[in-house]
């Protein structure tokens, strides 16, 4: 009986030693890295469904199918909800969970750069259409550009005012960025407030210009190119304004540091992109394209 008990103790000790050795060996198998492996998320699937519903509903609405407008509105609401919840999760990862290391931030910067490049190509298509029609106007346009019977918008009015407003907003957002780097929270908030005021003023003046414009989107290719290019630019101004407003709130809640503020940095990059696109629009579509 004693022999059996000693044998059992020996086997247990042997198992314990093997377990300890296994744990020691397992330590060398662990790989430590600075990348963030995101948790499973439902938002990509939900966003895809929302985009599908928005697109399908929009097509059905344009074809006068019953319920098309409601389907489009439902899909758009889903997209807005996903935008809020998905970005909320990313903010939580960056601030409270501290998952956004420098390596992760480098990847986010590359992603933002590629996104802006895709936006550049988006507007490049509109500029291509504009120059294709303006440099070689067809006979049904009267062989001239702007087309016959098109009264263009005066460049020295709202367009020139909006140019000064948007360039000034680019200066104030740069001020906010530098204030954030030197930990001047008050200056960052003041400069962002000025940026938001200028952005809102730009959008309001753009809306007034559309109301008083002497032509509409159906007035030849000139109206189509003008409203598509300036309209999508106005939409990008609205998106940039929302991004800067969210950054304003995050500065109030102390989400940013002097070295970790990519959320604001990406919004500032996007805003400078909007500035540059407007300069091209002002010079080509408004000034050069409006000369009779």
SEFI-218722 format. One line per field, with one value per residue (C-alpha): residue number from 1; x, y, z. Coordinates in Angstrom, 3 decimals. Layout:
N
i	(NUM:...) .
x	(X:...) .
y	(Y:...) .
z	(Z:...) .
END
This chain:
292
i	(1:2:3:4:5:6:7:8:9:10:11:12:13:14:15:16:17:18:19:20:21:22:23:24:25:26:27:28:29:30:31:32:33:34:35:36:37:38:39:40:41:42:43:44:45:46:47:48:49:50:51:52:53:54:55:56:57:58:59:60:61:62:63:64:65:66:67:68:69:70:71:72:73:74:75:76:77:78:79:80:81:82:83:84:85:86:87:88:89:90:91:92:93:94:95:96:97:98:99:100:101:102:103:104:105:106:107:108:109:110:111:112:113:114:115:116:117:118:119:120:121:122:123:124:125:126:127:128:129:130:131:132:133:134:135:136:137:138:139:140:141:142:143:144:145:146:147:148:149:150:151:152:153:154:155:156:157:158:159:160:161:162:163:164:165:166:167:168:169:170:171:172:173:174:175:176:177:178:179:180:181:182:183:184:185:186:187:188:189:190:191:192:193:194:195:196:197:198:199:200:201:202:203:204:205:206:207:208:209:210:211:212:213:214:215:216:217:218:219:220:221:222:223:224:225:226:227:228:229:230:231:232:233:234:235:236:237:238:239:240:241:242:243:244:245:246:247:248:249:250:251:252:253:254:255:256:257:258:259:260:261:262:263:264:265:266:267:268:269:270:271:272:273:274:275:276:277:278:279:280:281:282:283:284:285:286:287:288:289:290:291:292) .
x	(0.000:2.840:4.568:1.466:1.069:4.706:4.260:1.206:3.109:5.974:3.617:1.933:5.303:6.333:3.147:3.661:7.212:6.034:3.335:5.856:8.236:5.400:4.525:8.143:8.413:5.114:6.528:8.938:6.071:4.300:4.858:4.693:3.926:2.630:-0.280:-3.896:-5.935:-9.477:-12.351:-15.080:-17.476:-20.950:-20.555:-19.005:-21.931:-24.535:-22.928:-22.985:-26.674:-27.357:-25.471:-27.361:-30.705:-29.796:-28.722:-31.648:-34.140:-32.752:-33.093:-36.633:-37.566:-36.274:-38.351:-41.452:-41.785:-43.855:-41.726:-38.478:-38.056:-38.702:-36.170:-33.565:-34.196:-33.996:-30.685:-29.266:-30.330:-28.565:-25.391:-25.501:-26.013:-23.092:-20.889:-21.597:-21.177:-18.152:-16.243:-17.313:-15.633:-12.477:-12.362:-12.728:-9.874:-7.645:-8.348:-9.538:-7.998:-4.791:-4.684:-3.484:0.274:2.647:2.621:-1.168:-1.171:1.249:-1.187:-4.088:-2.114:-1.428:-5.114:-6.101:-3.575:-4.983:-8.513:-7.580:-5.910:-9.160:-11.026:-8.578:-9.366:-13.081:-12.833:-10.397:-13.284:-15.390:-12.516:-11.920:-15.570:-15.416:-12.265:-13.424:-16.508:-14.987:-11.822:-13.725:-17.350:-19.662:-22.014:-25.095:-23.422:-22.960:-19.303:-18.403:-17.816:-19.768:-22.627:-25.012:-27.770:-25.831:-25.382:-22.458:-21.996:-19.842:-16.454:-15.965:-19.083:-19.798:-17.111:-14.277:-15.699:-15.905:-12.299:-11.092:-13.309:-12.045:-8.376:-8.840:-10.358:-7.290:-5.112:-7.212:-7.205:-3.408:-3.346:-5.410:-3.022:0.048:-1.770:-2.542:1.101:2.289:-0.513:-2.312:-5.843:-7.531:-5.970:-6.866:-10.524:-10.639:-9.091:-11.418:-14.435:-13.274:-12.806:-16.319:-17.801:-15.978:-17.048:-20.694:-20.499:-19.021:-21.845:-24.493:-23.065:-22.846:-26.521:-27.365:-25.384:-27.401:-30.687:-29.755:-27.909:-29.185:-28.950:-29.668:-28.216:-30.268:-28.929:-26.507:-23.233:-22.113:-24.823:-24.197:-20.440:-20.890:-23.413:-21.791:-18.340:-19.382:-22.171:-19.914:-17.351:-20.033:-20.853:-17.173:-17.164:-20.111:-18.314:-15.147:-17.152:-18.655:-15.188:-13.770:-16.750:-16.147:-12.464:-13.581:-15.625:-12.764:-10.387:-12.858:-12.941:-9.114:-8.970:-5.893:-2.289:0.592:1.816:-1.410:-4.116:-4.581:-8.355:-7.840:-4.892:-6.944:-9.723:-7.143:-5.697:-9.177:-9.898:-6.730:-7.766:-11.111:-9.241:-7.079:-10.042:-11.876:-8.891:-8.987:-12.757:-12.495:-9.755:-11.140:-14.927:-15.713:-12.999:-11.670:-14.868:-17.040:-15.153:-17.191) .
y	(0.000:2.345:1.488:2.341:5.672:6.596:5.734:7.976:10.843:10.310:10.389:13.588:15.263:14.207:15.640:18.867:19.170:18.519:21.198:23.726:22.912:23.262:26.700:27.770:26.599:28.301:31.667:31.501:30.804:34.075:36.803:40.356:42.990:46.547:45.881:45.977:42.903:44.240:42.345:40.865:43.653:43.643:47.119:46.200:43.882:46.353:49.202:47.082:46.353:50.051:51.027:48.376:49.603:53.235:52.509:50.208:52.552:55.523:53.716:52.581:56.110:57.582:55.005:55.961:52.592:52.582:52.486:53.368:56.613:54.933:52.202:54.790:56.802:53.668:52.650:56.140:56.127:52.785:54.233:57.223:54.905:52.698:55.754:56.834:53.416:52.330:55.555:55.382:51.968:53.304:56.255:53.827:51.700:54.743:56.424:54.058:50.817:52.489:50.138:52.714:52.388:54.278:51.343:51.385:55.152:54.737:52.334:54.731:57.569:55.459:54.577:58.261:59.167:56.490:57.711:61.278:59.986:58.221:61.490:63.287:60.807:61.298:65.027:64.394:62.746:65.924:68.141:65.760:66.069:69.848:70.262:67.681:69.780:73.262:72.839:71.400:72.598:70.804:72.431:71.911:74.115:76.825:75.992:78.289:77.970:78.790:77.569:79.983:81.383:80.471:83.422:82.577:83.528:86.560:85.443:88.562:87.940:84.939:82.683:85.106:85.674:81.926:81.570:83.963:82.241:78.751:79.801:81.529:78.360:76.454:78.890:78.550:74.738:74.834:77.134:74.575:71.786:73.652:74.652:70.999:70.032:72.606:71.635:74.999:73.671:77.080:78.251:74.969:75.391:79.050:78.334:75.379:77.520:80.041:77.221:75.902:79.401:79.944:76.497:77.179:80.588:79.007:76.461:79.147:81.347:78.341:77.673:81.323:81.047:78.001:79.787:82.849:81.014:81.922:78.288:74.840:71.333:70.544:73.529:71.786:70.144:73.407:73.178:69.462:69.873:72.975:71.506:68.075:69.499:72.292:70.235:67.328:69.817:71.320:67.839:67.314:70.630:69.382:66.099:67.986:70.319:67.334:65.800:69.042:69.397:65.890:66.780:69.930:67.829:65.357:68.192:69.326:65.778:65.569:62.676:64.072:64.482:66.350:63.159:61.168:63.108:61.337:61.864:65.604:65.235:63.268:65.873:68.637:66.748:66.323:70.032:71.058:68.715:70.541:73.869:72.739:71.350:74.648:76.572:74.412:74.872:78.635:79.010:76.607:76.407:79.887:82.139:80.489:78.576:81.646:83.927:84.649) .
z	(0.000:0.879:-2.397:-4.395:-2.586:-3.254:-6.918:-7.180:-5.568:-7.969:-10.956:-9.712:-9.195:-12.665:-14.156:-12.236:-13.547:-17.086:-16.713:-15.411:-18.249:-20.754:-19.389:-19.565:-23.162:-24.038:-22.987:-25.886:-28.278:-27.432:-30.007:-28.767:-31.401:-31.523:-33.874:-32.806:-33.692:-33.734:-32.148:-34.359:-35.331:-36.916:-38.413:-41.807:-42.567:-41.284:-43.251:-46.432:-45.934:-45.352:-48.514:-50.531:-49.202:-49.923:-53.490:-54.278:-52.659:-54.574:-57.902:-57.066:-55.986:-59.259:-61.160:-59.134:-57.395:-54.239:-51.066:-52.830:-50.930:-47.581:-48.384:-49.352:-46.191:-44.035:-45.579:-45.125:-41.470:-40.994:-42.533:-40.170:-37.200:-38.237:-38.715:-35.144:-33.538:-35.570:-34.930:-31.277:-31.045:-32.703:-30.292:-27.394:-28.754:-29.150:-25.805:-23.091:-24.375:-25.676:-28.661:-31.191:-30.923:-33.211:-35.618:-35.731:-36.227:-39.129:-40.765:-40.165:-41.743:-44.808:-45.034:-44.838:-47.523:-49.843:-49.124:-50.063:-53.244:-54.149:-53.557:-55.838:-58.609:-57.905:-58.621:-61.477:-63.343:-63.059:-64.190:-67.109:-68.177:-67.854:-69.952:-72.496:-73.181:-72.811:-74.876:-77.831:-77.645:-80.056:-82.553:-80.394:-77.766:-80.357:-80.854:-77.959:-74.214:-72.155:-74.340:-75.969:-73.729:-70.544:-68.214:-65.944:-62.290:-61.583:-60.282:-58.161:-56.082:-53.880:-55.462:-54.613:-51.115:-50.541:-51.703:-49.007:-46.432:-47.229:-47.343:-43.996:-42.555:-43.762:-41.810:-38.636:-38.759:-39.096:-36.073:-34.151:-35.144:-33.925:-30.727:-30.079:-30.566:-27.997:-25.568:-25.873:-25.415:-25.227:-28.497:-30.181:-29.179:-30.255:-33.646:-34.224:-33.375:-35.989:-38.493:-37.885:-38.240:-41.541:-42.801:-41.947:-43.623:-46.755:-46.947:-46.419:-49.182:-51.500:-50.889:-51.644:-54.869:-55.935:-55.195:-57.255:-60.055:-63.562:-64.755:-63.340:-63.652:-66.771:-68.742:-71.089:-70.100:-68.482:-65.828:-65.318:-64.798:-62.630:-60.214:-60.035:-59.242:-56.892:-55.341:-54.428:-53.145:-50.935:-49.644:-48.819:-46.973:-44.912:-44.107:-43.170:-40.945:-39.106:-38.652:-37.262:-34.917:-33.558:-33.088:-31.244:-28.814:-28.346:-27.476:-24.810:-23.396:-23.443:-25.907:-27.659:-26.591:-28.187:-29.892:-30.270:-32.103:-35.416:-35.290:-35.563:-37.923:-40.450:-40.301:-40.912:-43.899:-45.308:-44.839:-46.671:-49.506:-49.652:-49.841:-52.755:-54.710:-54.288:-55.674:-58.797:-59.035:-58.660:-61.260:-63.870:-63.501:-62.194:-63.645:-66.825:-67.635:-67.157:-69.571:-72.704) .
END
